[in-house]
Amino acid sequence: MPCAGLLTEKERQAVDNANTAMEALEIMTIAGADIAGEVAKAAKHTAESVLRDCGVVVDIIVIDRKGTIIAHAT
């Protein structure tokens, strides 16, 4: 993901060693990297590639375990 380029080597190692996606998200958020936004954009691109020109509008929402929206790609 492009946002990974914002991480220091120490932060990158911490993400690599994270036990959960939430832990990786927290590390990247503190570092100023919008991983949730990048995931939402990538998911939208993938869905649109599959659907092609069928007229469906793709809207991707990424939520955390508490139900909070952490990213949105329209």
C-alpha positions as CSV (number, residue, x, y, z in Angstrom):
1,M,0.0,0.0,0.0
2,P,1.3,3.5,-0.8
3,C,0.7,4.7,2.7
4,A,3.3,2.2,4.0
5,G,6.0,4.5,2.6
6,L,5.2,7.0,5.4
7,L,6.4,4.5,8.1
8,T,9.8,4.5,9.6
9,E,11.7,1.2,9.7
10,K,10.8,0.8,13.4
11,E,7.1,1.4,12.7
12,R,7.2,-1.0,9.7
13,Q,8.7,-3.7,11.9
14,A,6.0,-3.0,14.6
15,V,3.3,-3.5,11.9
16,D,5.0,-6.7,10.7
17,N,5.0,-8.0,14.2
18,A,1.4,-6.9,15.1
19,N,-0.8,-9.7,16.4
20,T,-4.0,-8.2,15.0
21,A,-5.2,-6.0,12.2
22,M,-6.4,-3.5,14.9
23,E,-2.9,-3.3,16.3
24,A,-1.5,-2.7,12.8
25,L,-4.2,0.0,12.2
26,E,-3.3,1.8,15.5
27,I,0.4,1.8,14.7
28,M,-0.2,3.2,11.2
29,T,-2.8,5.7,12.3
30,I,-0.4,7.1,14.9
31,A,2.3,7.3,12.2
32,G,-0.2,9.3,10.0
33,A,-0.7,6.5,7.4
34,D,-4.3,6.0,6.3
35,I,-4.3,2.3,5.8
36,A,-8.1,2.0,6.2
37,G,-8.6,4.6,3.5
38,E,-6.1,2.7,1.2
39,V,-7.9,-0.6,1.8
40,A,-11.3,1.0,1.0
41,K,-9.9,2.5,-2.2
42,A,-8.4,-0.8,-3.2
43,A,-11.6,-2.7,-2.5
44,K,-13.6,-0.3,-4.5
45,H,-11.2,-0.6,-7.5
46,T,-11.4,-4.4,-7.3
47,A,-15.2,-4.4,-7.1
48,E,-15.5,-2.0,-10.0
49,S,-13.1,-4.2,-12.0
50,V,-15.3,-7.2,-11.5
51,L,-18.5,-5.4,-12.1
52,R,-17.1,-3.5,-15.1
53,D,-19.8,-1.3,-16.8
54,C,-22.9,-3.0,-15.5
55,G,-24.3,0.2,-14.0
56,V,-23.8,-0.7,-10.3
57,V,-22.4,2.1,-8.1
58,V,-19.8,0.8,-5.7
59,D,-19.6,2.2,-2.2
60,I,-17.1,0.7,0.3
61,I,-17.2,1.2,4.0
62,V,-14.6,-0.1,6.4
63,I,-15.7,-0.5,10.0
64,D,-13.9,-1.5,13.2
65,R,-15.1,-4.1,15.7
66,K,-17.1,-1.5,17.6
67,G,-19.0,-0.6,14.4
68,T,-17.3,2.8,13.9
69,I,-16.7,3.8,10.3
70,I,-13.0,4.2,9.8
71,A,-12.9,4.7,6.0
72,H,-15.3,5.2,3.2
73,A,-14.7,5.1,-0.6
74,T,-17.4,6.2,-3.0
